[in-house]
Amino acid sequence: MRILLSNDDGIEAVGLAALERAMAPLGEVWIVAPATEQSAKSHSFTMYEPLRVNALGPRRFSVSGTPADAVYLALHGLLPERPHLVVSGINRGSNLGTDVLYSGTVAAAREAAANDLPALAMSLHVPEGATTLHWDTAVHVATRVAAALLARPIGVGHLLNVNVPNVPLAELGGLRVAPLARRRYAAMVKKTIDPRGKPYYWIGGPHDRFDGEPDADGPLCLAGYATLTPMSLDMTAHDGIDAVHALGLEG
């Protein structure tokens, strides 16, 4: 089996090294990852400047672009044959609920799914102020889930988003299949003036709460469970089609 790894934390990330350990028993591992931190880049592509690729060792490459760039290059320019599975992560920090809209980790897996490949996004939930990161727990979950996907893919155009709580393996509550929650952040815009008197801004606030059911991914992960959320490339709001028909705009 051939397994492609990528991430959004960059080629030197501890989580990527942990993921490599997790996947090594399952097959031939290839790594194609961004050269630098690319968090919250979502599914952006680099279209108007060249991408640079550095070969760092056997089956190991860094790319000067985004996570989606890295996976695209891997599939269409770097790997000699298509992989059997693409795994992104292990992200340092969760990608729960609506985080998936912004996540470069999830986008790398989604790019694989867009190319009709089984894909998995792995993240370790890291609470604010945490000093110990339980990568071994995430490695255990990643190995188990990846082996299952290799044996039985969940379908073309689908990917699996997995979040693991930052607890010792012995304290892991188990694995739960869960829908995405609605994650809320406190809004923050910080305006600052540069030395030339021009304003610039920092955006983004801390996590506030999860909206939705208690069996959604956010509440379950906070309760100590690893969550598995199947996602689809089809972003159609099927339950809204009748309402749009009722607007009477067709014809």
C-alpha positions as CSV (number, residue, x, y, z in Angstrom):
1,M,0.0,0.0,0.0
2,R,1.2,3.5,-0.8
3,I,0.2,6.3,1.6
4,L,0.7,10.0,1.0
5,L,1.0,12.3,4.0
6,S,0.6,16.1,4.1
7,N,-0.4,18.7,6.6
8,D,-0.8,22.5,7.2
9,D,1.7,22.9,10.1
10,G,4.7,22.4,7.8
11,I,7.2,19.8,6.9
12,E,9.0,20.1,10.2
13,A,5.9,19.7,12.4
14,V,6.0,17.3,15.3
15,G,2.5,16.1,14.3
16,L,3.7,15.1,10.8
17,A,6.5,13.0,12.3
18,A,3.9,11.4,14.6
19,L,1.7,10.6,11.6
20,E,4.7,9.1,9.8
21,R,5.2,6.7,12.8
22,A,1.5,5.9,12.6
23,M,1.4,5.1,8.9
24,A,4.8,3.3,8.6
25,P,3.4,-0.2,9.6
26,L,0.6,0.1,7.0
27,G,2.6,0.7,3.8
28,E,5.1,2.8,1.8
29,V,4.9,6.3,3.1
30,W,5.4,9.4,0.9
31,I,5.5,12.9,2.5
32,V,4.7,16.1,0.5
33,A,4.0,19.0,2.8
34,P,4.2,22.8,2.9
35,A,7.6,24.2,3.6
36,T,6.2,26.6,6.3
37,E,3.2,27.0,8.5
38,Q,0.0,27.2,6.4
39,S,-2.8,27.0,9.0
40,A,-6.2,28.4,8.1
41,K,-5.3,28.6,4.4
42,S,-8.4,26.4,3.6
43,H,-8.4,25.1,0.0
44,S,-6.5,28.0,-1.5
45,F,-4.2,27.3,-4.5
46,T,-1.1,29.2,-5.6
47,M,-2.1,30.3,-9.1
48,Y,0.0,33.4,-9.9
49,E,3.5,32.5,-8.8
50,P,5.7,29.5,-9.2
51,L,5.9,26.7,-6.6
52,R,9.2,25.5,-5.4
53,V,9.8,21.9,-4.4
54,N,12.7,20.6,-2.3
55,A,13.6,16.9,-2.1
56,L,14.5,16.4,1.5
57,G,15.1,12.6,1.4
58,P,13.7,9.5,-0.1
59,R,9.9,10.0,-0.7
60,R,10.0,13.3,1.3
61,F,9.3,16.7,-0.3
62,S,8.6,20.3,0.9
63,V,6.5,22.6,-1.2
64,S,6.5,26.4,-1.1
65,G,2.7,26.6,-1.2
66,T,-0.5,25.6,0.6
67,P,-1.7,22.2,1.7
68,A,-3.9,21.9,-1.3
69,D,-0.9,22.8,-3.5
70,A,1.2,20.1,-1.9
71,V,-1.4,17.4,-2.4
72,Y,-2.1,18.5,-6.0
73,L,1.6,18.4,-6.8
74,A,2.1,15.1,-5.1
75,L,-0.7,13.4,-7.1
76,H,0.0,15.0,-10.5
77,G,3.8,15.6,-10.5
78,L,5.8,13.9,-7.7
79,L,4.5,10.4,-6.9
80,P,5.2,7.8,-9.6
81,E,1.8,6.2,-9.0
82,R,-1.4,7.1,-7.2
83,P,-1.5,6.4,-3.5
84,H,-4.1,4.1,-1.9
85,L,-4.7,6.6,0.9
86,V,-4.0,10.3,1.7
87,V,-3.7,11.3,5.3
88,S,-3.3,14.9,6.5
89,G,-2.1,15.9,9.9
90,I,-1.6,15.3,12.7
91,N,-2.7,18.9,13.3
92,R,-1.6,20.6,16.5
93,G,-5.1,21.8,17.4
94,S,-8.6,20.5,16.7
95,N,-10.6,21.0,13.5
96,L,-14.0,20.6,15.0
97,G,-17.3,21.8,13.6
98,T,-17.1,24.8,11.3
99,D,-13.4,24.8,11.7
100,V,-13.4,22.6,8.6
101,L,-14.3,25.7,6.5
102,Y,-10.9,27.3,7.3
103,S,-8.7,24.3,7.9
104,G,-5.7,23.6,5.7
105,T,-5.5,20.2,7.3
106,V,-9.0,19.3,6.1
107,A,-8.4,20.9,2.7
108,A,-5.4,18.6,2.0
109,A,-7.6,15.6,2.6
110,R,-10.4,17.2,0.6
111,E,-8.1,17.7,-2.4
112,A,-7.4,14.0,-2.3
113,A,-11.1,13.3,-2.2
114,A,-11.6,15.6,-5.2
115,N,-9.2,13.3,-7.0
116,D,-11.3,10.2,-6.1
117,L,-8.9,8.9,-3.4
118,P,-9.7,7.8,0.2
119,A,-8.7,10.6,2.5
120,L,-8.4,11.3,6.2
121,A,-7.7,14.5,8.2
122,M,-6.3,14.0,11.7
123,S,-6.2,16.6,14.4
124,L,-5.2,16.6,18.1
125,H,-7.3,18.9,20.3
126,V,-4.9,21.0,22.3
127,P,-6.6,23.0,25.1
128,E,-5.3,26.5,25.8
129,G,-2.4,26.3,28.2
130,A,-1.7,22.6,27.7
131,T,1.9,21.7,28.4
132,T,1.8,18.0,27.6
133,L,0.6,16.8,24.1
134,H,-0.5,13.2,23.9
135,W,0.7,12.5,20.3
136,D,0.7,8.7,21.1
137,T,-3.0,8.8,21.6
138,A,-3.5,10.4,18.2
139,V,-1.0,7.9,16.6
140,H,-3.1,5.0,18.0
141,V,-6.3,6.4,16.6
142,A,-4.7,7.4,13.2
143,T,-3.3,3.9,12.7
144,R,-6.6,2.2,13.6
145,V,-8.7,4.5,11.3
146,A,-6.3,4.4,8.4
147,A,-6.1,0.6,8.5
148,A,-9.9,0.5,8.4
149,L,-10.1,2.9,5.4
150,L,-7.5,0.9,3.5
151,A,-9.5,-2.2,4.0
152,R,-12.9,-0.5,3.3
153,P,-12.9,3.0,1.7
154,I,-16.0,5.0,2.6
155,G,-16.8,6.1,-0.9
156,V,-15.6,8.3,-3.8
157,G,-15.9,12.0,-3.1
158,H,-15.9,11.5,0.7
159,L,-13.3,12.1,3.4
160,L,-13.1,11.5,7.1
161,N,-12.4,14.2,9.6
162,V,-11.0,12.8,12.9
163,N,-10.3,14.8,16.1
164,V,-8.6,13.2,19.1
165,P,-8.7,14.6,22.7
166,N,-5.5,15.5,24.3
167,V,-5.6,12.7,26.9
168,P,-3.4,9.6,27.7
169,L,-4.5,6.6,25.7
170,A,-5.8,4.9,28.8
171,E,-8.2,7.8,29.4
172,L,-9.6,7.9,25.8
173,G,-13.3,7.4,26.0
174,G,-13.4,5.6,22.7
175,L,-14.2,6.5,19.1
176,R,-17.6,8.0,18.1
177,V,-19.1,8.8,14.7
178,A,-20.5,12.3,15.0
179,P,-21.8,15.2,12.8
180,L,-20.1,18.5,12.7
181,A,-21.0,21.0,15.4
182,R,-21.4,24.7,14.9
183,R,-18.3,26.2,16.4
184,R,-18.5,29.8,17.7
185,Y,-15.5,32.2,18.2
186,A,-15.5,35.5,20.0
187,A,-15.0,38.2,17.3
188,M,-11.8,40.1,17.6
189,V,-10.3,42.8,15.4
190,K,-7.2,44.5,16.8
191,K,-6.1,47.7,15.1
192,T,-2.5,48.8,15.4
193,I,-0.5,51.7,13.8
194,D,2.8,50.9,12.1
195,P,5.9,53.2,12.4
196,R,4.8,55.1,9.3
197,G,1.4,55.9,10.8
198,K,-0.5,53.4,8.7
199,P,-3.1,51.1,10.3
200,Y,-2.9,47.3,10.2
201,Y,-5.1,44.7,11.8
202,W,-5.0,41.3,13.5
203,I,-8.2,39.3,13.3
204,G,-9.5,36.1,15.0
205,G,-10.7,35.5,18.5
206,P,-10.7,32.6,21.1
207,H,-13.2,29.7,21.0
208,D,-16.4,30.6,22.6
209,R,-18.8,27.7,22.4
210,F,-20.3,24.9,20.4
211,D,-23.9,25.1,19.1
212,G,-25.8,22.0,18.3
213,E,-26.5,18.6,19.8
214,P,-24.4,17.0,22.5
215,D,-23.6,14.1,20.2
216,A,-21.9,16.4,17.7
217,D,-18.1,16.3,17.2
218,G,-17.2,19.3,19.4
219,P,-19.0,18.3,22.6
220,L,-17.9,14.7,22.3
221,C,-14.3,15.5,21.8
222,L,-14.4,17.8,24.8
223,A,-15.9,14.9,26.7
224,G,-12.9,12.7,25.9
225,Y,-13.9,10.9,22.8
226,A,-12.2,10.7,19.4
227,T,-14.7,11.8,16.8
228,L,-15.0,10.6,13.3
229,T,-17.0,12.8,10.9
230,P,-17.7,11.7,7.3
231,M,-17.6,14.7,4.9
232,S,-18.6,15.0,1.3
233,L,-17.5,17.1,-1.7
234,D,-21.2,17.8,-2.4
235,M,-21.9,21.0,-0.6
236,T,-25.5,21.2,-1.9
237,A,-28.1,22.1,0.8
238,H,-30.5,19.3,-0.3
239,D,-33.0,20.3,2.4
240,G,-33.2,23.8,0.9
241,I,-33.9,22.8,-2.7
242,D,-37.7,22.9,-2.3
243,A,-37.5,26.4,-0.7
244,V,-35.5,27.7,-3.6
245,H,-38.0,26.2,-6.1
246,A,-40.7,28.0,-4.2
247,L,-39.0,31.4,-5.0
248,G,-40.3,31.0,-8.5
249,L,-37.1,32.0,-10.2
250,E,-36.9,29.2,-12.7
251,G,-37.9,29.6,-16.3
